[in-house]
Amino acid sequence: MPFTKAQLIKYLGGPALLAVIGLALFNGIFFYNEAGFATHVRTIFGEEKVVEDVGYATKWFGRATPWKKALSVQSVLTEALEKSRNSDSDNDSLGATIEAFPIVFLGNVDAKVESSARFRLPGGDQFLRIAQEYRNPENFIGTALVPAIKETLQATASLMSADDFYAGARSEFAAEFENQLNDGLYLIKRKEVRGPRGALPHQTAILQAGTEQGSFGDNSASQFVTEKVVDAKGIAVRKQQQFRKYGVEVVEARITNVDPNPQYKQRMVKVQQALAELAVARQNRLKEEEEKLLVTARGEKEVEARRQETLRDQIERTTQAETEKQLAIINAEREKGRAEIEKQTAELLRDKASITADATKITADADAYAREAVIKADGALQPKLDALIAINKVWAEAAAKAPVPSVMMAGGQSSTSGRQDEIGQLMGVLATKAARDLALDMKVKE
């Protein structure tokens, strides 16, 4: 038997109503806490608590406001912000994405900064204080975190110029941003520094009219710098971040992009062009220097080659001269040795001759002495007799060999002597003469 519409409503309406009432009661009494969330619960009984455990918890028809334990705040440029707003993704109170706000560097150069910061909320009573103070994550992000990020970015930009930032201080800027966001803002003061007269001003971020490329700043020798305020102990004075009083920790802080104003970009284009020209000129100069060094090296190579050849010839000549010198020394030593030997031989011969002469002289002296003694003994009779005999012998031989004349003439009749008598007379005369010459005394001494 088919049921009518009224019967269906009668039989099914009750259970459905009970189910709806039960679901409403369940949703009013219980809620589910997701992982990574802390829920601020306010019941109808006036009870206020924090639920951090994952799973179902009671709220007793009160209000349960979920808070992400780690909140992220990003600042992006307008184009990226529009894309984020047009996207269908729901951040589920994970944080906030705001438009990049301008900062001003030293030198009055403004720029927009894209940054990213992540914060970790505390638990327990400290989280309850935050929930009671700000009621929901949007208020906490909009009134506590975003202003702190903006103030920190501006305070960090006041520590350096845009030229310093783009000249290599990007990492320093990011480190100072995270440091000040976590530990507090530096208190700084502006101070005028006057340089010496005629000194070139330091570079600033704005190219002044009438100045040469690469020389920037006003035309005065003074400039304004910022210094950190320090206490009596020399420690920098800081302004504490308000959210740090609630126990909120800075997990990370990053600077992703800095977009300066169009005027500065144009100036940077000119600077880049000038740097490019400077780099080309520097490369040309280096090329010329390298070519100069190459020519110098080649010349030095040739000079060194010639010097080595000259040195080699000099060494050869010196070696030859030393060899000749050594040979001459050796020959001289040999001749000197030979002369020494000859000298010693001559000295020996001289000594021998001297000894022989002395012996001969002694012998001759002895003979002379003996003859002198004999002569003194007999008046040199025997030599004289020997001499007389020799003389007579010579005359006798001469007379014996005298030729006989073929014609003989006699004197008178009374002459009885012949040739034999003449020779006898002549021999007698000669013997007498010889005896007289020899002073021969024929008398016998008694």
C-alpha positions as CSV (number, residue, x, y, z in Angstrom):
1,M,0.0,0.0,0.0
2,P,1.6,3.2,-1.1
3,F,2.2,6.0,1.4
4,T,0.9,9.4,0.8
5,K,2.9,12.5,1.1
6,A,1.4,13.3,4.5
7,Q,2.3,9.9,5.8
8,L,5.9,10.2,4.5
9,I,6.2,13.5,6.3
10,K,4.7,12.0,9.4
11,Y,7.0,9.0,9.5
12,L,10.2,10.6,8.2
13,G,9.9,14.2,9.6
14,G,10.4,13.1,13.2
15,P,13.7,11.4,12.7
16,A,15.0,14.1,10.3
17,L,14.1,16.8,12.8
18,L,15.8,14.8,15.6
19,A,18.9,14.5,13.3
20,V,18.9,18.2,12.6
21,I,18.5,19.1,16.2
22,G,21.2,16.6,17.2
23,L,23.6,18.1,14.6
24,A,22.9,21.6,15.8
25,L,23.5,20.6,19.3
26,F,26.7,18.8,18.3
27,N,28.0,21.8,16.4
28,G,27.0,24.1,19.2
29,I,28.8,22.0,21.8
30,F,31.8,20.6,19.9
31,F,34.3,21.9,17.4
32,Y,37.3,20.3,15.7
33,N,40.8,21.8,16.2
34,E,43.0,21.4,13.2
35,A,46.7,20.5,13.4
36,G,48.9,23.7,13.6
37,F,46.1,25.8,15.0
38,A,45.3,27.1,18.5
39,T,41.6,27.9,19.1
40,H,40.4,30.6,21.4
41,V,37.2,29.4,23.0
42,R,34.6,31.5,24.8
43,T,31.6,29.5,26.2
44,I,28.1,30.7,27.2
45,F,29.1,30.1,30.8
46,G,31.8,32.8,30.7
47,E,34.6,30.3,30.5
48,E,37.6,31.3,28.2
49,K,40.2,28.8,27.2
50,V,42.8,27.9,24.6
51,V,42.6,24.5,22.8
52,E,45.9,23.4,21.1
53,D,45.4,19.6,20.9
54,V,44.2,18.2,17.6
55,G,40.7,16.8,17.6
56,Y,37.2,17.6,19.0
57,A,36.8,19.9,22.0
58,T,33.8,21.5,23.7
59,K,32.8,25.1,23.3
60,W,29.2,24.9,24.8
61,F,27.5,27.1,22.3
62,G,30.2,29.7,22.6
63,R,32.6,31.1,20.0
64,A,35.7,29.3,18.8
65,T,38.2,31.5,16.9
66,P,41.0,29.5,15.3
67,W,44.5,31.0,15.2
68,K,47.4,29.7,13.1
69,K,50.3,29.1,15.3
70,A,52.6,30.5,12.6
71,L,51.5,33.6,10.9
72,S,53.0,34.9,7.6
73,V,53.0,38.4,6.3
74,Q,54.1,39.2,2.8
75,S,54.4,42.5,1.0
76,V,54.3,42.3,-2.8
77,L,54.0,44.8,-5.7
78,T,50.6,45.8,-7.0
79,E,50.6,43.3,-9.9
80,A,51.4,40.4,-7.6
81,L,48.8,41.6,-5.1
82,E,46.0,41.7,-7.7
83,K,46.9,38.1,-8.8
84,S,46.7,37.0,-5.2
85,R,43.3,38.7,-4.7
86,N,41.9,37.2,-7.9
87,S,43.0,33.7,-7.0
88,D,40.5,31.4,-5.4
89,S,42.8,30.0,-2.8
90,D,41.8,30.5,0.8
91,N,44.7,31.3,3.2
92,D,42.5,30.1,6.1
93,S,44.0,32.8,8.4
94,L,47.5,31.6,7.5
95,G,48.6,35.2,7.3
96,A,48.3,38.3,5.1
97,T,49.4,39.5,1.8
98,I,49.7,43.3,1.6
99,E,50.9,45.8,-1.0
100,A,54.5,46.7,-0.9
101,F,54.9,50.1,0.8
102,P,57.6,52.7,0.0
103,I,60.7,53.2,2.1
104,V,63.2,56.0,1.9
105,F,66.9,55.4,1.8
106,L,69.5,57.9,2.9
107,G,69.8,60.5,0.1
108,N,66.0,60.7,-0.3
109,V,65.6,57.8,-2.7
110,D,62.3,56.1,-2.3
111,A,61.7,52.5,-3.2
112,K,59.1,49.8,-2.7
113,V,60.1,46.7,-0.8
114,E,58.8,43.1,-1.2
115,S,59.4,41.3,2.0
116,S,58.3,38.1,3.8
117,A,58.1,37.6,7.6
118,R,56.9,34.6,9.5
119,F,55.9,34.7,13.2
120,R,55.3,31.9,15.7
121,L,52.6,32.5,18.4
122,P,53.1,31.4,22.0
123,G,50.9,29.1,23.9
124,G,49.1,29.0,27.1
125,D,48.4,32.3,29.0
126,Q,50.5,34.4,26.6
127,F,48.4,33.3,23.6
128,L,45.3,33.9,25.7
129,R,46.5,37.5,26.3
130,I,46.9,38.0,22.5
131,A,43.4,36.5,21.8
132,Q,41.9,38.8,24.5
133,E,43.7,41.8,23.2
134,Y,43.2,41.5,19.5
135,R,40.2,39.0,19.4
136,N,41.1,37.5,16.0
137,P,44.1,36.9,13.7
138,E,43.2,39.6,11.3
139,N,43.3,42.3,13.9
140,F,46.6,41.0,15.3
141,I,48.2,41.0,11.9
142,G,46.7,44.4,10.8
143,T,47.4,46.3,14.0
144,A,50.5,44.6,15.4
145,L,52.6,42.7,12.8
146,V,52.1,44.9,9.7
147,P,53.0,48.2,11.4
148,A,56.0,46.6,13.0
149,I,57.2,45.3,9.6
150,K,56.7,48.7,8.0
151,E,58.5,50.5,10.8
152,T,61.4,48.0,10.8
153,L,61.8,48.3,7.0
154,Q,62.0,52.1,7.2
155,A,64.4,52.0,10.1
156,T,66.6,49.6,8.2
157,A,66.5,51.8,5.1
158,S,67.7,54.7,7.2
159,L,71.0,53.0,7.9
160,M,72.3,53.0,4.4
161,S,71.9,54.7,1.0
162,A,70.5,53.2,-2.1
163,D,73.9,53.3,-3.7
164,D,75.3,51.3,-0.8
165,F,72.4,48.8,-1.1
166,Y,72.9,48.3,-4.8
167,A,76.7,48.3,-4.5
168,G,76.7,45.1,-2.4
169,A,74.8,45.7,0.9
170,R,71.8,43.6,0.0
171,S,72.6,40.9,2.5
172,E,73.5,43.4,5.1
173,F,70.1,45.1,4.6
174,A,68.3,41.8,5.0
175,A,70.3,40.8,8.1
176,E,69.6,44.2,9.7
177,F,65.9,43.9,8.9
178,E,65.7,40.5,10.6
179,N,67.8,41.7,13.5
180,Q,65.7,44.7,14.2
181,L,62.4,42.9,13.7
182,N,63.5,40.3,16.3
183,D,65.5,42.3,18.8
184,G,64.2,45.9,18.4
185,L,64.8,49.0,16.4
186,Y,68.0,51.0,16.6
187,L,67.6,54.5,17.8
188,I,69.5,56.7,15.3
189,K,70.5,60.3,15.0
190,R,71.3,62.5,12.0
191,K,74.7,64.2,12.0
192,E,76.3,66.7,9.6
193,V,79.9,65.9,8.7
194,R,82.0,68.5,7.0
195,G,84.9,67.3,4.8
196,P,88.0,69.2,4.0
197,R,87.8,72.2,1.6
198,G,87.9,71.0,-2.0
199,A,87.1,67.4,-1.1
200,L,84.7,65.6,-3.5
201,P,81.4,64.8,-1.9
202,H,80.4,61.2,-1.3
203,Q,78.0,59.5,-3.8
204,T,74.3,59.8,-3.1
205,A,71.4,58.2,-4.8
206,I,70.3,61.2,-6.9
207,L,72.3,62.4,-9.9
208,Q,72.6,66.2,-9.5
209,A,72.3,68.4,-12.5
210,G,75.7,69.7,-13.8
211,T,77.8,67.0,-12.2
212,E,79.9,64.5,-14.0
213,Q,78.9,60.9,-14.2
214,G,80.1,59.1,-11.1
215,S,80.3,62.1,-8.9
216,F,77.0,62.6,-7.1
217,G,75.6,64.6,-4.2
218,D,75.3,68.3,-3.5
219,N,78.1,70.7,-4.3
220,S,79.1,71.3,-0.7
221,A,81.8,69.5,1.2
222,S,79.5,68.6,4.1
223,Q,77.1,65.7,4.2
224,F,74.6,64.2,6.6
225,V,75.1,60.7,8.1
226,T,73.2,58.7,10.6
227,E,74.7,57.1,13.7
228,K,73.3,54.6,16.2
229,V,72.5,56.0,19.6
230,V,74.5,54.2,22.3
231,D,74.3,54.2,26.1
232,A,77.1,54.9,28.6
233,K,78.5,51.4,28.1
234,G,78.6,51.8,24.3
235,I,75.7,49.4,23.7
236,A,73.2,50.5,21.0
237,V,69.9,51.6,22.4
238,R,66.9,49.8,20.9
239,K,63.2,50.2,20.8
240,Q,61.5,46.9,21.7
241,Q,59.0,45.5,19.3
242,Q,55.5,45.5,20.9
243,F,54.5,42.0,19.7
244,R,57.7,40.6,21.4
245,K,56.1,41.4,24.8
246,Y,53.4,38.8,24.1
247,G,56.1,36.1,23.5
248,V,55.8,36.1,19.7
249,E,58.9,34.9,18.0
250,V,60.3,35.8,14.6
251,V,60.8,32.6,12.7
252,E,62.3,34.2,9.5
253,A,62.4,37.6,7.8
254,R,63.4,38.0,4.2
255,I,63.8,40.9,1.7
256,T,62.9,39.5,-1.7
257,N,62.9,42.6,-3.9
258,V,63.6,46.4,-3.7
259,D,62.1,48.5,-6.5
260,P,63.4,52.1,-6.6
261,N,61.8,55.1,-8.2
262,P,62.0,55.7,-12.0
263,Q,64.4,58.5,-11.6
264,Y,66.9,56.3,-9.8
265,K,66.4,53.6,-12.4
266,Q,67.3,56.0,-15.1
267,R,70.3,57.1,-13.1
268,M,71.3,53.5,-12.7
269,V,71.0,53.0,-16.4
270,K,73.4,55.8,-17.0
271,V,75.7,54.5,-14.3
272,Q,75.6,51.0,-15.9
273,Q,76.4,52.5,-19.3
274,A,79.2,54.5,-17.8
275,L,80.5,51.4,-16.0
276,A,80.2,49.5,-19.2
277,E,82.2,52.2,-21.0
278,L,84.7,52.2,-18.1
279,A,85.0,48.4,-18.3
280,V,85.6,48.6,-22.0
281,A,88.2,51.3,-21.5
282,R,89.8,49.3,-18.7
283,Q,89.9,46.3,-20.9
284,N,91.5,48.3,-23.7
285,R,94.0,49.7,-21.2
286,L,94.7,46.2,-19.9
287,K,95.1,45.0,-23.5
288,E,97.6,47.8,-24.2
289,E,99.5,47.0,-21.0
290,E,99.6,43.4,-21.9
291,E,100.9,44.2,-25.4
292,K,103.4,46.5,-23.8
293,L,104.4,43.7,-21.4
294,L,104.6,41.3,-24.4
295,V,106.9,43.7,-26.3
296,T,109.0,44.2,-23.2
297,A,109.1,40.4,-22.6
298,R,110.2,39.8,-26.2
299,G,112.9,42.5,-25.9
300,E,114.0,41.1,-22.6
301,K,114.1,37.6,-24.2
302,E,116.3,38.9,-27.0
303,V,118.5,40.8,-24.6
304,E,118.8,37.7,-22.4
305,A,119.6,35.5,-25.4
306,R,122.4,37.8,-26.4
307,R,123.6,38.1,-22.9
308,Q,123.6,34.4,-22.5
309,E,125.6,34.0,-25.8
310,T,128.0,36.7,-24.6
311,L,128.2,35.1,-21.2
312,R,128.8,31.7,-22.8
313,D,131.7,33.1,-25.0
314,Q,133.0,34.9,-21.9
315,I,132.9,31.7,-20.0
316,E,134.6,29.8,-22.8
317,R,137.3,32.4,-23.1
318,T,137.7,32.6,-19.3
319,T,137.9,28.8,-19.1
320,Q,140.5,28.7,-22.0
321,A,142.5,31.4,-20.3
322,E,142.3,29.6,-17.0
323,T,143.4,26.4,-18.7
324,E,146.3,28.2,-20.4
325,K,147.2,29.8,-17.1
326,Q,147.1,26.5,-15.3
327,L,149.3,25.0,-18.1
328,A,151.7,27.9,-17.8
329,I,151.8,27.4,-14.0
330,I,152.4,23.7,-14.5
331,N,155.2,24.3,-17.0
332,A,156.7,27.0,-14.8
333,E,156.5,24.6,-11.8
334,R,158.1,21.9,-14.0
335,E,160.8,24.3,-15.2
336,K,161.3,25.6,-11.6
337,G,161.7,22.0,-10.4
338,R,164.1,21.3,-13.2
339,A,166.1,24.4,-12.4
340,E,166.1,23.4,-8.7
341,I,167.4,20.0,-9.7
342,E,170.0,21.6,-12.0
343,K,170.9,24.0,-9.3
344,Q,171.3,21.3,-6.7
345,T,173.3,19.3,-9.3
346,A,175.5,22.3,-10.0
347,E,175.9,22.9,-6.3
348,L,177.0,19.3,-5.9
349,L,179.4,19.6,-8.9
350,R,180.7,22.9,-7.5
351,D,181.2,21.3,-4.1
352,K,182.9,18.3,-5.8
353,A,185.1,20.6,-7.9
354,S,185.9,22.7,-4.9
355,I,186.9,19.6,-3.0
356,T,188.9,18.4,-6.0
357,A,190.5,21.8,-6.4
358,D,191.3,21.8,-2.7
359,A,192.8,18.4,-3.0
360,T,194.8,19.4,-6.2
361,K,195.9,22.6,-4.5
362,I,197.0,20.6,-1.5
363,T,198.9,18.1,-3.7
364,A,200.4,20.9,-5.8
365,D,201.4,22.8,-2.7
366,A,203.0,19.6,-1.4
367,D,204.9,19.1,-4.6
368,A,205.9,22.7,-4.8
369,Y,207.0,22.6,-1.2
370,A,209.0,19.4,-1.9
371,R,210.6,20.9,-5.0
372,E,211.3,24.1,-3.2
373,A,212.9,22.1,-0.4
374,V,215.1,20.2,-2.9
375,I,216.0,23.4,-4.7
376,K,216.8,25.1,-1.4
377,A,218.9,22.1,-0.5
378,D,221.3,22.0,-3.5
379,G,220.8,25.4,-5.1
380,A,218.6,23.9,-7.8
381,L,221.6,22.1,-9.2
382,Q,219.9,19.2,-10.7
383,P,217.4,21.3,-12.7
384,K,220.2,23.5,-13.9
385,L,222.2,20.5,-15.0
386,D,219.3,19.0,-16.7
387,A,218.7,22.3,-18.5
388,L,222.3,22.6,-19.5
389,I,222.4,19.0,-20.8
390,A,219.3,19.7,-22.8
391,I,220.8,22.9,-24.2
392,N,224.0,21.2,-25.1
393,K,222.1,18.3,-26.6
394,V,220.2,20.7,-28.8
395,W,223.4,22.4,-29.9
396,A,225.1,19.1,-30.5
397,E,222.3,17.9,-32.7
398,A,222.4,21.1,-34.6
399,A,226.2,20.9,-35.1
400,A,225.9,17.3,-36.2
401,K,223.4,18.3,-38.8
402,A,225.4,21.3,-40.0
403,P,226.3,21.0,-43.7
404,V,230.0,20.7,-44.7
405,P,231.1,23.5,-47.0
406,S,232.4,22.4,-50.4
407,V,235.2,24.8,-50.5
408,M,237.6,25.0,-47.6
409,M,240.0,27.7,-47.3
410,A,243.0,27.4,-45.1
411,G,244.9,30.2,-43.4
412,G,248.6,29.9,-43.3
413,Q,250.9,27.0,-43.0
414,S,251.0,27.4,-39.4
415,S,247.2,26.7,-38.9
416,T,246.6,23.2,-37.9
417,S,242.9,23.5,-36.7
418,G,240.1,22.1,-38.8
419,R,236.3,22.3,-38.8
420,Q,236.0,20.0,-35.8
421,D,237.9,22.4,-33.8
422,E,235.6,25.3,-34.8
423,I,232.6,23.4,-33.7
424,G,234.2,22.5,-30.4
425,Q,235.1,26.1,-29.8
426,L,231.5,27.2,-30.6
427,M,230.1,24.6,-28.3
428,G,232.4,25.7,-25.5
429,V,231.4,29.3,-26.0
430,L,227.7,28.3,-26.0
431,A,228.2,26.1,-23.0
432,T,229.8,28.9,-21.1
433,K,227.1,31.3,-22.0
434,A,224.4,28.8,-20.9
435,A,226.2,28.2,-17.7
436,R,226.4,31.9,-17.0
437,D,222.7,32.3,-17.9
438,L,221.8,29.5,-15.5
439,A,224.1,30.9,-12.9
440,L,225.4,27.4,-12.6
441,D,228.1,27.0,-10.0
442,M,230.2,23.9,-10.7
443,K,231.9,24.0,-7.5
444,V,231.0,21.2,-5.0
445,K,229.9,22.6,-1.8
446,E,231.3,21.0,1.3
